[in-house]
């Protein structure tokens, strides 16, 4: 059975999944990892989702305010044994729903070119590529996306 639970960055299951995410990204990003990690702190995230399969945490994601109109999707991860089951889409949809409930009209996000499965996930879920924003402007490995949330 799959269950999604809303939480925040103090949640131990969320923290454990983010630790696995960071290890995966350190391998993929190589020398670029130090640059990216400075933007991925989780100490003040108030809106996180953890996905459980048979009471075991297998996926997570979070949103944080980007501006008055948009939430930024952060820290998306599904453990290897949870992949190819639609878990990432379920987490992403739950985050979008939460952002909409909070009154935001859009979600934005950044991912890396070395994460083709993440790019495919976002494109499959209606995200459109945008110009790189904020700290990602001019960063060759970054790909930014945005999606207008349904009313």
Buried (B, 14 or more C-beta within 10 A) or exposed (E): EBEBBEBEBEBEBBBBBBEBBBEBBBEBBEEBBEBBEEEBEBEEBEBBBBBBBEEEBBBBBBBBBBEEEBBBBBBBBBBEEBEEBEBBEBBBBBBBBBBBEEEBBBBBBBBBEBBEEBBEBBEEBBBEEBEBBEEBEEBEBBBBBBBEBEE
